[in-house]
């Protein structure tokens, strides 16, 4: 491709500000308290050779700054004024937007209102920039496409002659920190009629980001749009408590020149880059291309040709998946991993369930936030030693993305092909002072991440992933929408919390009538005593036991209570059989005999000689 010019952005603002002026405040606050500092940085990049600069508004949102909307708008006004004064009439200024600051304390039923508030604030900032004269908009370091694509559509509707650039942050393996596949995000941006330039920035250094760009299949045939890359200077280290990047301008510039051969038309730098990096790159661009442009480069439009591997899973050697497809009821039993050094008990329980007729054993992941043996390792042992498939629960509570990926690779290597993705119970209050939940992903994002691995690393032999549904949710309409989002993310089946009484059956029917298009498996938890029933009803989130059932257990002996628990569970199975595609029987207090009895009675009911 012949180059009509390269658009060269500036480098980092945040890390360079910290190097120049210390870390006494975020660089965005400096716009109101020390605007001369931001002006100096803009001028340094312009003198270095950048022919476009970005406003100092990457973290300009009310949650990141702890400010109100009036202060936010004052900050945007200052950012625009400082940048325009520095750039003058010849160099374009781009209004910069970073990803919204997340709220990690949201309850499930608050997510929709939070997303709406994020959008309202984004639209408010766009309108302010437009009022001040902005016509170029950069959305950088995003890990998903929904918000920036919506923002670009809004901008083009209000101001059709505006220019938009969307840039995603990908790690060296091509995924975002939220688990999305960078290749798919890039394609979605390229396909949007409201996005003019698409690309990548941050997280990766130049070598790894260029390697990823080179791996994009048939990139030039598929977009007709310029590609932008703005990598970090490299990878940081901690030095005396400070995050430090190597001072490597020449290496950075030499590496970036390889981008021209791949058709990259927009260059720049992200974290760790400095005016020296941009000066080195500008010098090489002048020598190599004979100059570069402040205008948006254009590429000749060519026929669409990007071909992505499908994210549809094609499970191999997976009896559970085959059963789901046949429509026959599937029977799952759940075990907790051992809390101590007694692994033989779990394998004995799993073998008993195999003999009773269970199709697969699921293994909880530190239920109720209490430490137990690793669910994945326990599931792998059950599969190896007991002759029955096992399905570990994968909770988001205890692992960051690195740990989750490592666990998934290990599980795949062990032959595990079925997973249940869950957010995870909170850490108990007595441990909260010393233990923090990670929650790098939520359950929906975890399902999406596993799907990206299914279409890449595990292509052709991926995981079958299920999602959980809380029948006891206060806002069941919100829970139904979350279930639908899990299915859209790639969940192949849904497992409910335990079903109790008519209300539980009604909600199960509502879930079935929602027609989400995947099998629904009802949770069944036998109650063992009145005390157990009271605990479940009052202390375990998502479980509601009807008062008549609570009263029925009062005053019973251990044996009579167990028998009643079995009868109630069987009544629920029989009532729900026509509503669901299977059952997930949970083991109460190691009472495997109760669960085995329920399995055997249920299967006996369905024998042909019983009239089934």
N, C-alpha and C positions, 0 to 999 in steps of 0.2 A: 504494500500500500504506500503510495506517495504521500509524504507529510506536507500539508500546507502550513504547518506551524504547530507548536506545542504550547498549551496553556500551563504556566508554571505558577502554582500556588506558593504561599509562604510555608513556614514550618510550624513547629509546636508553639503554642502560646502558654499553656499551663506549666509545662516543665521548664521552659526557658524563662518564664516569669519567676519561678521559684529559684532558678540559678542566679538570676540578676538581682532580685530584690528580696529573697528569703521567702519563708512560708508563713508570714504573719497573717495573711488573709488570702482567700481565693482570688484569683486574678480577676474574676468578674466583679467582685466588690471594689477592686481598685479603680474601676471606671468612675465610681462616685467619690472615692476618697483620694485617689492619686491618679487622675486621668493622664497626667504627663508620663507616667510609667508605661501605660499601654500605647500611648502615642510614640514613645521612643522605640518600643518593640516593633510596631508597624513600620516605622521609618527604617529600622535596621534591616528588615526583610525586603523592603522596597529597594534600598541601596544595594542589597546583596544580589538583586536581579529578579525577584519575584514580580510577575506582571499581573497578579491578582492577590488580594488579601481578604481574610475572613474576619468578620466582626468577633469581638471577644465575648461571645454569648453561648459558648458550648454548654455550660452548666447553668444557664440563666433560666431557672424555673423556681417556683416558690418553695418546693420541698427541699431542693438542694441548698438554697440560700436562706431558708427560714424567714422568708419575707412575704409581704402581701402583694396583691396585683399592682397597686399604685407604685410601690417601690420597683417592682419588676419592669414596669413600663418606663420609669425614669432611667433605669439601667439600660434598657434597649435604646432609648433616645441618646444616651451618652455614648454607647457603643457605636452607633451609626455615625454620630457627629465626629467622634475621634478618628474613626477609620476613614471617613470621607475627607476630612481635613488633611490626613496624612497622604492619601492616594491622589488627591487633586482630580483633575478632569480626565487624565489619560489612563489611569489604572483603575480597573473595575473593583468594586467592593461587593463581596458576597455576604448575605445575611446568614449567619451560622446557627445551626440547630443540632444539639446533641440528643441522645436518647433521654427520655424522661427518667427522673429519679424514681426508683421503685419504692413501694411501701411494703416492707416485708411483714408487717403486722396485720395485714388485711385478713378478715374472715372471708370464707368462700362467697357469702351472699353480698359482700361489699365490692367484689371485683368489677362488676358492671358499672357501678357508680363511679369507681375510681377511674376506669378507662374513659368514661364520659368527661370527668373533670380534667383528665390529661388532654383530651382532644379540645375541650373548651379553652384551655390555657394555650395550647398550640395555635389555635385559630386566632386568639387574642394577640399573640406575638406576631403572627403573620400579618394581621391587619395593621399593627403598629409599624412594622417595617415598610409595608406598602405605603402607608401614609407619609412616611419619612422619605420615600423615593426609591426604596429598594426594588430592583428588578431581577436580581440574581439570588437564588436560594440554594444553600448547601445543607443537606441532611447527612451527617457523618457519624460513623461508629455505631450504627444501628445493628441489632441482632435479630430483627424481624422486619417484615416488609409492610405490615398493615398500616402503621401510623405514617411513615414517610410517604407511601403511595397515596394515602388519603390526603395528606397535606399537599402533595403536588397537584392532585386533582382540584383541590380547593383553590390553590394559587392560580392555576390556569383558567379556572372559571371566572375568577375575579379580575385577573390580569393576563389575557391570552399571550401577550408578548414577553412574559417573564421567562427566565431560563432556570431550570431545575436540575440539580445533581443529587443523586442518592448514592451513598457509600456505606458498605457493610464491613463490619469488623470480623475477620476470620482468623482462626488459629492455623498453624502450619498444616494441619490435617484437613483444612477446608471447611470446618464447622465453626459456628459461632458459639459463644459461651453458653447460650441458652439451648444449644443442641440443634439448631437449624443448619441445613446444608447451604453453604455459601453459593454454590453453583445454582441451586434452585432460586435463591433470593435474587441473584444477579439476573437470571432469566426473567423472573417476574417483573423486575424493574425495567428491563429492556423491552418487555412486551407492553408496558404501560404507555399509552399515548401522551401521558402527562409528564413523563420523565425524559429529559434531554440527554443526560449523561449518567452513566452508572459505573460503579466500581467498588474499590475496597480501600480501607485504611486501618491503621492502628493494629494492635495485638502482635502482628508478625513483623519481623525485620525484612529488609529488602530482598534477601536471597530467598526466603521461604515464601514471601508474597508473590514474587515473580515466578517461582516454581509453580505455585498454585494457578496463577494466571495462565501459564503455559499449558496447564492440564485442562483448561476449559475446552470442551470439544467444539470444534468448528465455530469458534467465537466470532470471527469476522464475517461469516456467512449469515449469522443469525440475527444481527441487531441493526446494522446501519447507524449505530449510535457510538459516539466516542467512549472509550474506556478510560477510567481514572484510577490511578493507584497512588496512595500516599502512605507508605509504610512508616513504622517506627525506625529510629536509628539502629536498633538492634534489640537486645534483650537486657533488662536492667538487673542491677545487683544492689544489695543494701550495703552502704558504706557509712559507718558511724550513724546509723539510724535514718539515713537519707537514701531515697531511691535514685540511683545514678546510672546514666547511660554512658557508654564509651564515646570518647571524642574521636569520631571516625569520618570526617567530611569527605575525604578523597575516596575511601572505600564505598561509602554510601553513594556518591555520585557515579563512580564507575559501575557499581551494581545496577543503578537505575537506568543507565544508558542502554542496558539490554532490553529495557521495556519498549524502546522505539521499534526494535525489530519485531515485536509482537503486536504492533499497531496501537500501542498506548498513546493517547493524544493529550492526556491531562496528568501532570505530575505534581508532586508536592511531598511534604514530610509531616509526620505526626509526632508522637511522644519521643523526646530525646533529640529531635532535630533542632538545629540552631541556624542563625543567619549564615554561619560558615558552611553548613551543609547545603543550603540553598545557593550560596555563592559558587560553590564548587560545581553544583549541578548546572547552574546557569552558564558558567564558563564553558562547560563541555557541550551544552546545547547550542551555544553560539557557534562553536567550532564545527559541530557535527551537522547541524541543520541549516546553518546560515541565518539563524534568527528564529524567534518564536513570537507567538501572537498573544494579544490580550483578548482576542475574540474567541468565542466558542468554536473549536475545530469541528469540522464536519467530515463524515465518512460517506463514501458512496453507498447508497442503499443496495443491498443484495438480497437474493431470495432467502427466506427463513430456512435455517438449516441446523440450529442447535438441537441436538438429540440428547435428552437426559435419560439415564437409566430409570425405569419405573420404580416407584416406591411400593408397589403392590408386592406383598410377601408371598413367596411360593415355598411353603414349608416342606421339608423333606424328612422322611422317617419320623412322622409325628402322629402317633395314634390319637392323641387328644384332638388335634386339628381335624383328623378324618372323622372322628365321632361328631364333632360340631357340624360338619358338612352333611352328615347323614340325616340329621334331625332326630336321632335317638336321644333320649335323656342321658346326659352325662352326669356322673356322680363323682364329686370331689370331696376329699376329707382334708381338714386342716389340722396341722400339728404345730405346737410351739417348739422351737429349738431348745436344747437343754440349757438350763441356767448354770450348770456346773459340769464336772467331768463325768457325765453319765451318757455318752452317745449311744450305747447299746439299747437303752430304753426306747429311744426314738425309732431306731431301725426295727425293734420288736413291734412297736405300735404300727409302723408303716406296713410291715408284713401281715399283721392282723387285718388291716384294712384291705390289703390286696386280697386276702382270702375271703373277706366278707363281700367283695364285689365292687370295691371302689376302682375307678378308672385312673385316677391320678391323686397324688398327695400334695397339698400346698403347704408351704412352710412360711410362717409369719416372720416379719422382720422386726425384732425387738418390740413386741406388742406392748402397748401402754407406756412406751418409752423406757422400759426396763431392760438392762443389758442381758443378752443371751448369746449363745453361739451364733455365728454368722449364718444367715438363712441360706445363702447360696452354697456354702460348703456343706451344710446339712442336707440340702436338696440333692447335691451331687452324690453324697454318700448313700442316701436312700435309693437313688437311681441305680448306682453300681451294685449295691448289696442286696436289695430287696425285690428286684424284678418288677418294679412298678415305676412309671414316670413320676417325676416330681416337679413342682412349680414353685419356685421361691417368690415371695413378695419382695419388691424392690422399693424401699422407702427413700424419699428425698431428704429425710431429716438428717442423716448421718454422713453423707458423702458429698464432696464437690464433684464437678464434672469429670475431673481427672480420675477420682476414685470410682465413679459410676462406670466410666468407660473401661477401666481395668477390670472391674467386676464382671461386666458383660462379656469381655473377651474370655475371661476365665470360665464363665458359665458355658459359653459356646464351645470352648475346647473340651468341656466335660460332657458335652452331649445334651445339655439342657436347652430346650427349644420353646418353653412356655413360661411366661412371666406374668405377674400381676403388679402393675405400677400403682403405687399409692403415695400419698403425700407423707404419711407417717404420723403416729400419735405424738403429741407434744412431749417434751422432756418433763418429767415430774418435778413438782415444785421443790422437793428436797434436794434435787440434783441441779436445779437451774442456776445456782450460784457458781457452780464449777463447770457445768456442761452447757454448751450452746448448740441449738439446732443449726444445721448448715442451710438447708432449703435453698441450695443453688438453683434448683429447678422446682416447679410444682409438678403434680402428676400429669397434667396435660402436656407440659413441655418435655417431661421425661418420655412420654409416649412418642412425641414428635422426634426426639433425639434417637430413640431406638429405631424408629422408621428410617432415619437417615443412615444409620449403620446397616439396616437391612438392605438398603438400596446401594450400598457401597461395600463396606468391609465384609458383610455377611451375605452378599448378593446370591440369590438362588437357594439359600439355606438359612433364612432369617428366623428371628423369634416371632412367635405368636403372642401378642400382648393383650392383656385385659385391663379394664378399668373398674374402679369401685363406685358404687352408688349408695348414698346414705339415705335409706328409707325414712329415717327419723329426723331429717333436716327440718328446721323451723320453716324455712322458705323452700318448699319442695319444688316450686316452679323454677327457682334458681338452680337447684340441684339437677333438675331435668336438663336445663341448658348446659350445665357443666358436663353431664353425661353425653349430650349431643356433641359438645366440643371434643370430648375424648374420642368419640367415634370418628369425627372428622380428622382428628390427629392421627388415627390409625388403629384404635382399639378394635380387636376382632371379636370381643365378647365383653359382657358386663357382669360383675358379681355384686350382689346387694349385701348390705348389712343384714343381720338376722331379722327374719320376719316373725312378728308376734301379733296374734289376734286379727280381728276384722280390719282394723285400721292399716296394719301392715299389708294384709292381702289387697286392700283397696289401692294402696299406693303401688303395690306390685302390678296391679292391673292397669293403673295409669301409666306406669313405665312401659308396659307392653303396648298399650294403645298409642304411645308416642311414636311408635314405628321407627325406631332408630336404625333398623336394618342389620342388627347383629344379635346373636343369641344372648338371652338373659338367663343368668344362673342365680337362683334364690339362695340366700344364706339361711342356714338352719343352725340354731344353737340350743341344745337341750339344757333346760334348767335343772339343777341338781338339788336345790333346797330353797326354802323361803328366804334365808339369808342371802343366798346367791342371786335370787330374783331381785331382792331389794338393792343389792350392790349394782347389778346390771342396770336397773331402772334409774338409779340415782347418781351413779358415778361414771358410767361408760357412755361416751358421746355417741349419739346415733341410735341408741336402743330405747324403745318404749314398750313396756310390758303392761297390758291392760290390767286394771284393778282386780277383776274376777280371777285372773290367772295368779296374781300375787296372793290373793286370799286363799286360793285352792291349796297352796303349799304350806299354809300355817299349821303347825302342830304335827306334821307328818314325820314318821321315822325316816332314817336314811334310805332304807330299801323302798318304802312307799313313795318317797319323794322322787327317787330315781325312776320308778315305774311310771309315775305321773309325768315326769319330764319326757320320757320316751313316748308316752301316749300323745301329749300335746305336740311333740315334734312330728309324729306320724300324721296327726290330724292336719297339721299345716302342709306337709308334703302332699297329702291326698287332695287338699283343697286347692293347692297351687299347681298341680301337675299340668293342667291344660293351659296355664298362663305362661309357663317358663320352659326353658330348654334343658334344665338340669338343676342340680342342687349342690350346695357347698356346705357340708356338715362340719361344724367346728367342734373341737374336742374340749369339753369342760373339765378342768382339774384332772387331766390324765384319765378321765373316765372313758377309756376306749371301748369298754364293754357296752356302754350305752349307745355309742355311735355305731358299733358293729351290729348291735341288735336292730337299730333303726334301718340300717342298710339292708339287712337280711329280710326284715319284715316288708320293707318297701318293694324289694325285688320279688319276694314271694307273691305280693299282691298283683304283680304284673306278669306272672307266669301264665302261659296260655290256658292251663287247666283251671285258672281262676276266672276265666271268661274275658280276659283282656285281649 
